[in-house]
Amino acid sequence: MLSDVSHTALSHFRPFKIVSLLLVALLLQACSGEVQDNDDSGSTSSSSSSSSSSSSSSSSSSSSSNSSSSSSGTVAKAYTGPCNVYYMPEEVYAMPGKDLWAKQCAKCHGANNEGHAYGPVVTTDYSALVSLIETTMPMDVSEQCDNTCATQIADYLSAYRAETCESQNEIDLFEKRPLLETLHSAAMNLGGRLPTESEELLVNMQGESGLASIVDALLDEDVFAQRMWEIYNDPLAANVSLKVVATFAAATPGAPDQWWRRVDNTINYNPGKVFVGHQREPVELVRYVTREDIDFREILTANYTMTNNITDMAYDFFAYDVYDFTGFTEFTPRYVDPEIRPQAGIISTVSFMEEHGFNPSNRQRKRAKAVLDLFLDTDVASLGGEVVASADAEAGTDILSDTRCRACHLVLDSVASGFKDFTGERGALYGQYSPQATNAWPESFPAAGVKDQLQPDESTESPLVFLANAVANDPRFASAVVRTVFEGIFGQDAVRVNHASLPENVAIYHLQQRYFQYWSKVFIDSGYQIDALVKAMIMSDLYQAKSTISANIAPYIEGLNENETASVFNYFGGSSSIVSPETFARKIAILVGDEFEWGDDYLETSLGLAGQLSVMLGGVNSDDVTERLRDANGFTIAVQELLAFDIGCEAMVADFSRDAESRLFFSQISSTDIPAENEASIRETIKNMLWLLWGKTFDVNEFFVDEAYDLLIDVYDLNVTENVSQYNQCHKLAGDDRHIKMAWAAVLTYMLADYHFTNL
């Protein structure tokens, strides 16, 4: 998404002299560079996305070398962290302490000391560091690292820090695209709309400060709260009804069976709506906290849940006559008696409990693993250790003394203890609140909490509530939010690494962390305001990037071979990200307006969240498709082309049917203006269309305007030569202006089918 490099798979849209004939034929039937240059000259590049199976998290507790102004257009350069997230010089890479670190330290402190289950090592007292490592590390078997081992690790850390701190200056890594193009991208991304003329004028007059004020306004619009709903739906899998259709009463003691019926049994509406309502409680909480500008930690610390006028009865069992049962799309906070069900934001919802189910053998560890991943940016699978044989497990292996188990369970089990009141036999899958079952919780488990923040014995607070507060106040919570929101806003994966990761993935990881650590600090310093985080992302050179600055990015790729370097540049310097299907649908709605003949519910049912075409365009359905496609492929391109041929005709007809002053595309021309007589106004119209559809600011004589104009002439001339009298599939065009209208439909079709339309 970071530049104008076209995908190889889309290169068949050029040259237009050839493709114009194909477009004409299809319309008649269905009416329808170099990676670092990024100059939109027609060169192509395939882009690749890198990932790794292991996790690490950045610690936002480290000192900052920069500060951010979240209320102005002045944007500080990326926060570089504790002088340890950078490249590794060859002489440091060869030190014996590096391998010792990978084997004994990385599982807790991160592959490159960026922080993981525990924070980065930032001690500067060399002697104290050697003593600390020798006497206490690693936690599971401290005796295995003697004085020589400790000294080599300390030498490695000291050299790593000394080499890297020298080069961490405030520099841009990317050349920026024009601010107007960033405005267009931000308006569609955050607000699901086109920028207004007044907003364009403000950016032209005030530059970055004008853009910053517009971003503030976009973040206050309803669509942004919906975008956060969509972003968090991906990891929470909330857009599907509960997979096992059973009585919700099982999750809440005292609720009558089939409580969704009226007392007189005269109304029996679709119970499926009930389960959809409960499944969406987590993402509706995200929407509410976003919309109301609440401290974002409340997604975990809220002592309420979100209910609609149907699901509300789950927490107020006998208030049947309060509800009219006419709708269920509006959610409001419901404060719940903690004796009925303690509330701890997302992790106390039945939806979260059901998605990460309980059984007697996992001892709530599946839920704990999800908490660590989603809210503490910690992948348990990367902590080391191994899965023991079933015979060992059945024999009662002591996990805290077995070195195969200790690394994971030291981190995992205290989080699992937070869920110990939700293990009752009746409805355990849904997280039935059963505090009476607490006595059955294994004594070998630590108290509920995170790391050294464990619930005191004398505490009477719900273990889950204690856990939620501990997680929300852990610095890794900010890192987890940054990772989740980054993936939604940028349409790219946040790379995770370990000591075995590919070199190019490590380089990409370090580049991302340069921004992630800064954004985490902005988020924390703002009082955990999600608006401040997203604004910092939009105003960054990473979001506004057009191309890489080779000299400035060189330290991150030092030592990489040609192919590895190409992977890094493709990831950061190429248009690797496609817009979400939800944003795609919003774009289409803008183009065709109320006149779209496919019906009012088409965009919601087909291109909306979990719709069939949504999945085909790389979206998720929260069931069997849970990961978004980050790069266009042959299938998504084919679906885009299919839609383009239909929508190109629809958009043309809809726009010409409006009054001239109300038209989106054709306000400067009429349907009787032909190329030979109106070249100037037609070129200006094409320029405006490219701005509206692609968000690109071209001059009237630039490459893409030339190509679209040539296509218009080709289609128009061919239609006139063939003397086509009627186009059955395109609203039966038969008037004298049919030839030029079909030519405009061809131009719209080409623009809708090009990769620019689906890239941020």
N, C-alpha and C positions, 0 to 999 in steps of 0.2 A: 503493500500500500504506500510505500514511501517515495515513489518516483513515478516517472512516466514510461518506464520500460515495458514494452508489450510482451505478452505471453506468446511463446512460439506457436502454441495451439491456435492462437487467434490471428496468426499472420496471413491466413487465407482471405482475410477481408481486403487485402491489397495485392496487386494494384487494382484500382477501381474500374479501369477500362475493361478489365476482364470480368470482374465480379458484377458489374452493372447488368450484364446480360443475364446472369444467374438470378439476380434480384428481380429483374423484370419477369422472368419465367415463373418464379415462385410467387410473386405478387399476383400475377394473372391467375394462378391456380388457387392461392389461399389468401390473397390480399394480406395478404399480409403486407546494437550500440554498445555499444559498450555499456556494461552495467553501471559504471561510474559516471557516464556522461549524461544519460537520461534526457536526451534532447528531442525526443518525440519525432525523430527523423524517419521512423518506420522500421528501425532495426529492432530485432526481437531478442528476448532472453527468457528462458524458462527459469523460474525461481523455485527454490527448494526451502522447505521448512525443516529445521533441525530440532531434535528432541532427545531426551535421555531418560533412562528408566529410573534415575535416582534423583533425590531431592536435596536441596539445601535452602536455607533461608537467610536473609540478611538481617542483621541486628540493627535496629534503629536506635539503640542506646548509645551508639558510638558518637564521638564528637563530630561536629559539622565544620566544614571549611567554607561553607557558603550559607546564605540566608535567602529566603524567598519573600517577595511581596505579592501576596495573593489578591490584592485589591487594585493593582495597577498593571500597566502593560510591561513594566520593567521585569524581566525574568532572569533570575540568577542562573548561572551555569550549573550543570549537574553536580549533585552532591557526591563526592568521591569516597565517602565512608572513612573507616579507620586506617587508611593507608595500607590496605591489604587486598583489596579487590582490584586487581590490575593484571598486567602481564608478568610472566616469570622469566627473568634473564637466564641464559644458558648455564652460567656458573652456579646459580642458585638451584636450578633444576637438577643439577648433577650432585647436589649435596646428599649425604646419606640420611640426613634428617628428613628429607622429603618422603622417602619410602616408609620410614618409621611413622611419620605423621599420617600417611595414607592408611596404614594398618592399625594404628592404635588411637588416633585422635579424630580422624575425619568423621567418624560416625556420630560424634557429638558436636564437634565444632565446625564441621563443613569441610569439603574437599580442599578449599583454599582459604580456610580460616575466616570464612564469611559469616559464620554462625549457623547452627543447625538446631538440633534438639536443645543445645545450650549455646550461649553466645560466643563470639569470637574471643580469642585470647589477646588481650590488649595490655598485659603487664609489661612495663618497660624496665623494671628492675631485673637485670639479667640473673643475678644470684638467687633472688627470690623465685624467679621463674624455674630455674633448674631444680631448686629444692621442692617446689610445688609439684612439678612433674614426677620427680623421683619418689616422693612420699605418698602421693595420692592418685596418680594417673597411670593407666586408665582406671576408671572407677570400678570396673568389674574385676580386674586383676592387677592391682597396682604393683605387685611384686615383680611383674614381668618387665618393667622398665627400670633398669639400674641407673647408676650415675652416668655411665657412658651414653646410654640411650637418651637420658634426659638432657645431657649436654648437647648431643647432636640435634635433638629437636629444637632446643632453645637457639642454637646457632642458626638453624634453618629459618626459624621465625624471625630472628633478628636481621638476617641478611635479606629476607623477603621484604620486610618492612622498609629497611634502609634504602634498598634499590628502588622500590616503587614510589615512596613518598616524594622523591626528587622530581618526578615527572608529572605529578598530579596538579596541573594548572587549570585555570578556568578557560577552557577552549571549546569552541563548537566543533562537533564531529561531522556536521552535515551542512551543505548549502541548502538554504531554504527556498521553497517555492514562493511565488507571489502571495502576499497576504490575502488578496481577494480569493485565491483558490483555497487557502486554509479556511477562510470564512465560509465558503460554499460547503466544504467538507464538514466543518463543525456544525453548521446549521442542519444538514441532513443527518449527521451522526447523532447529535444530541437532541435536536428539536423535530426531526422528521419533516423538515420543510425547506423551502428555498430561502435564501437571504432576501431581505427587502431592499428596495432602492435606497432607502434612508440608511440602512446598515452598510451598504456598499459605499455610500458617500462618506459615512463616518470613518470607515477604514482608510479610504483614500485621503482623508483630511488629517486623521490622527494616528495612522499607522498602528503599531502594536497596542497602544493604550486604547485606541478605538475598538480593536478586535477584542481586547480583554473585557471591556464593558459589555460588548455584545455577548460574549461567552457567559458573563454573569447573568444576563437576561435569559439566555437559552436554558441555563441550569434551573431557572425558576419556572419554566414551562412544564405543563403536565406530561409531555412526551418524554422528558428526561427521566421522570419517575418511572414511566413505563419501560424506558431503556434499562434502568437498573433492575426492574422486575425481570426483564428478558436475560440480562447478564447473569443474575443469580439463579435464574431458572436452570441454567445449564448444569452447574454442580449440584443443585438441590433436587433436580428431576421432579419439579413440582407441577408440570403441565400434563399430568396423566392421573386418572383417578386411581385410588388405592388398588394395587394389583390383586389383592385378595378381597373380594367383595363380601364383607362380613359386617356384623353390627358394630357400629362405633362404640356402642355402650360397653363393649369389652374393654375399652381403653380407659374408661372412667367409672369408678365404683359408684353404684347406686343408680346409674342411668337405666331406665326401663328398656327392655328389648323393643326394637322397632319404634324408637322414640320419635321418628320423623312423621308418624301418623297423628292426625288430630285426635283429641280425646273421643269424639263421637264417631271416629273411624269413617267419616264421610269424605275426607280428602286424602288421597294416597298419591301424591305427586312422585315424579321419578326420583327414586332414592339415589340414582347415579349422581344427581346434582349435589346431594349431600356429601358424597365422597370427594367430588371435585372441589367442593368448598373447603373441606378439611385438608386436602392435598395442597391447596394453594395458600394455606395460612403462612408458611415461611416467606414466600415471595411477596405476599401482600404486606407483610411486616416490613420487608425491605422497601417496598413502594411508599409505605406510610412514613417511615423514618426519613426517607429521601425527600418526600414532598413537604414534610413539616420542618425540615432543616434541623432535625434532632441529632444529637451526638450519635454517630454511627455505631458505637459500641452497644447501643440499645437493641441491635438485632440479636444480641445475646443476653442482655441484662433486663430486657422488658419483663415486667411482672404482669403482662397481659398477653393475649393472643388476638388475632384478627378474625372476626366472624362476620358472616352475612346474616340476613334475616332468617335463614334456615338453620345454619350450623350453630347459631347462637344458643339454640335449645340444648345442645350437648352440655352446656355449662350452666343452664338454668332450666332444669328438666321439665318443669310443669307450667311454664309461662306460655302455654300454647296460644292463648287468645290474644296475645300481644301482636302476633304476626299476621300479615295479610297474604303471604306466600305468593306474591306477584312477581318477585324478582330475586336474583341472588348475586348480582354483579357488584354491589356496593359492600365494601368491607369496612368495619369500624373496630376500634379497640374494645376488647371485652376483658375486664378485670375479673380474674377467676379466684375464688376462695382457695388459698393454698392447701386447705384441708381436702379439697376435692382433687386438685391437680396443681402442684407447684409450677410456676411459670418461669422459664429461663430463656425467653426469646425463641429463636429457631430450634435450638436443640431439645426443647421440651415439647415440641409439636408432635402430634401423632404422625404427621407426614414424614418428618425426619426419622422418628423411631421406626416406622414401617420400612422406609427405604434402606435402613441399616439395621436389619432385624436381629433379634436376640435368640439364642438357643443356649441350653445349659453348658455346652462345651466351650463356646466362645466367651462366656463370662463378660458380656458387654464390650468386648474388645473391638468388635466390628464398628460399633458406634464410636468408641474411643478413637479408632483409626480415622474415621471420618472427621471428627472434631480436630484432630491434629493436622489433617491434610487441608481442610477447608478454612480453618480459623487460626491455625498456628504455623501454616506453611511448612509442615514437617511430614515427609513421607517416611512412614515407619519402615518400609521395605529397604530404605537406604541406610538404616542405622547399623547394619551388620548383623551377625548371628545367623541362625539357620532354623528351619522348621524341623523340629525333632520328630523322630519316628513315632508312629501311633503307639507302639508298644511302650516306649519310654513315657509318653504322655499318660497312658493308662496306669503305668506303674507309679505315677505320682512324682514325676521329675520335679525337683526343687528349682524353679525357674530363676530364683535370685542367686543361686550358687552355681548353676550350670552356665558356663561361659557361652554356650551356644544360644542361650535364651536371654541372659541378663541385659545385654545392650538394648534390646527392644523393650523388654518388660519394665525396666526402670522408668522408661518414658511413658509407656502405654497404660500400665495398670492403675496408676493414680487417676488418670482420666476415666478409665473404665469404672472406677469406684463412684464417680459422680452419678452414674446411672443405676446404682444398686437398689434404689427404691422402685425400680420399674421392671421387676423380674417375676411378677406373679404369674401363676400358671394360666389364669384366665386372661387372654388377650396380651400375653407377653410380647408377641410379634409387633403389636401396635404400641407397646410401651404402657401397659396398664400400670397405673400408680398403685403400688402395693407396699406401703411402708412396713407392713407387718412381716414382709419377707426379708427385711434387712438382716434379721438374725441369722438367716441362712447364708449370708455373704461370707466368703472365705476369709478367715483371720489373716492369712498370709498376704492379702492385698493391702497396700498402703491406703491411707486416708485419701479422700477426694481432693483433687487439686492439680497443679502443674508445677513440675520441678520442685523447688523448695517452698512453694506456696501451698502447703497442705492444710486441710481443715483441722483445727484443733479438736482434741477429744471433747472439750467442754462445750463446743459449739452446738447449738440447736437448730441452726439453719439447714435447710434442705441441702443435701450433698450436691444436687444438680445445680441449685442456685449458686452455691459456693464455687463450684467448678466454672460456671458461666462467667462469673465476675473475675475469677483468676485468669481465665483465657482472655477476656476482653481487655484486661489491664496488662497483659504480657506484650512486650514490644513486638513479638512475632505476629500478633493480631494485625498490626498495621501492614506488615509485610504480606500477609495473606490477602488482605483487602486489595493492596496494590496489585498483586498477581492476578486476582480475579477480575478486577476492573480493567487492568491493562489488556487482558485477553479480549474483553468485550469491546472496548473503545478502539483498540488498534487492530483487532481481528487477527492477532498473531498469538502463538503459544509462548508462554513464559518458560524459558529453557531451564531445566534442572540438570545438575551435573554431579558426578562423583569422581574419585581418582581414576576410574577406568573409562571416563567419557572420551569421545573423539576430540582431537585438538580443536577442530572448528567449532564444536559445541561449547567447549570451554571458552573460546574467544567470544562467541555470541553471548554466552552467559555473563561474562565480565562486562561486555558492552551494555547489556540490559541492566545489570546491577548498578552500573554507574548512574542510571536514571532511577531505578527502583529505590535505592537507598535515599536519594534526595527526596523522592515523592513520599516515602514513608515519613521522613522528617517533616515535610510540609503538612501531611495529614495529622500527625501527632500535635505539631505546634498550633494547628488551627482548632484544636479541641475536637478532633476526629470529625470534621465536617467533610462530607463526601464531595460537596461542591468544590472545596479548596483543592482536593486531590485531583479531580477531573480537570479543573481549570489549569493546574500545573502541567498536566499531561498535554492538553491541547496547546498550551503556549510554549511547549518545549520544542527544541530544534528536531527532536526525534519525530514528533507528529508532523511538523511542518517541512520535513526533509524532502528535498528533491534529488540530491545526490550526495555521495560521501566526499569528504575532504581527505584525500589520500594521505597527506602528510600527518594529519592529526590522528587518523585512525591507525597509523602504522604501528605504534607500540602494542596495540591489541592483537595484531596479526603477525608479530615478529616470530620467526621460526616455523610458520606454516608453509606448506608447499603450495604449488600453484592451484591444485584442485581444492585444497582446504581453504585457501584464500578466496577462491571463487564462490565457495559455499557461504562464506561470511558476507561477501558483497551482494550475493543474490538475496540473502535474508534481509539485509539492511538497505540495500541500494536498489532493489527491484520491486515492481508492483506485485507483491506476493499475496496480498490480502484482498479478499472479496467482501463486499458489503453483506451484512446478514440478510437473509430472505425477508425478515421483518422490515428492514430499511428499504429493500428492493420493492416491497409491496407499497410502502409509503410513497416512494418515487412514482410508481405507476399511478397511484391514486391522484397525485398532483397533476400528472399529464392528462389523464382522461376525464377527471372530475366526475360530476354526477351523471354524465351522459354515457358512462361505460355500460355497454349493453349486456355484459355478462352477468349482471345482477349485483345487488348491494352486498351480498354475502360472499361474493367470489374471492375477494382479496383475503377475507378472514378465514374461509374454509380451505382455500387452496394454497395461498401464499402466506397466510398468517401462521402464527406459532403452531407447529406440529401439523400443518396442512401437508397434503401429499406433495405439492410442488415445492413447498418449503424444504422438505427433506431432500428432494431431488436437486435443489440449489445449494445444498451443503448445510442445511439446518439440522435441528434435533427434534425428536418427538418425546424425549424423556422416558422412553421405554426401551426399544431395541436399538435406537440410534441416539447416543448420548454425547458424542463428540462432534463438534463442528468441523466441516471441511475448511481448511485455511487457504487452499490454492484451487484455482479453476482447473477442471480436467475436461476430457472430451465429453463426458456425460452432462456436466453442468453447462458447458458451452452449447450443447445441442438443445437443452431446455431453454436457455436464454434466447437462442435463435428462434425457436418455436414461438416463444412469447413475443419476440420482437416483430415477427411477421404479422401476428394478430394485433398487437397493440399499436404498431406503426400506422395501420389503417384507422384504428379506432381513434387514436390521438389526433390524426389529421382531420377526420370528419368532425370530431367534437370541437376542435379549435376553430375551424372555419364556420361552424354553426353559431358561434358566439358573435356578439357585437364587436366591432373592430377594437374598441378601447378595452374590451374585457379579454381579448385573446392572449394566450400565453406565448405562442410562437409567431403568429402571423399578424401582429398589430400594425406592422409597417407596410404590408402588402395586401392585395386582394387576390381572389382566385382567378382573376383575369390577367394578372401580371405574368408575362412570359419572359424567359431568359434573354432573348434577343433585344428586348426593349427596356428591361428593368434590371440590368446586371447589378448596379450599385445597391439598390434596395434589397435585392435578393441576397447578395453577399452579406449585407448587414444583418439580414434575417438569419442566415446560416451561422454567422458569428454569435448571434444571440442564442440560437438553439444549442450550439456547442457549450456555451456558458451554462445554460439551464440544465442540460442533460449530463454534461461531463464535468462541469465546474472548472473549465479551462478558459483562460483569457488569451485568445488568439486575435491577431490583426486580420483585417478582411482579405489580405493577400497571402496569408500563411498557408502552409502545406495542407492542413486539414480542411480549411475553408475552400481551397482550390479543389481538393478531391471531392468534397461534397457537392460543389458547384458543377464539376464535370459529370458527376453521377446524375444530378438533376437534368442536365442537358441530354445525356445519353438516354435516359428513360423517357423524357419528353419527346425527343426526336423519334425514337422508335415507336412510341404510341401514335404519334401523328402519321408516321410513314405507314404503319400497319392499319391506320384508320379504325382503331378499335372503338366500337360503338357502346360497349357496356362491360362493366366489371362486376360480375355477379356476386363475388364474395366480399366486395368492399362497398356495402350499402347500395349496390346497383347504380353506381355512378353512370350517368348517361347524359349529363348536360354538356354544354359547350366547353365548360372548364374541366371536364373529366381528365384530359391529358395532363394538365399541370398539377391537378390534385393527386393523381397517381404518382407523378414524379416526386411531389413532396412526401407522399407516403413512403416511397423508396428511400428518400433521404432520412426520414425518421426511423425507418426500419434499420438502416445501416448504423445509425447512431445508437440505437437501442441494443443492437447486437454486438457492438464493439466492447472491448474489455474496459474502456474508460467508464462506461455507464455503471458497471458493477464494482468498480474499485473506489476505495475511499480517497 
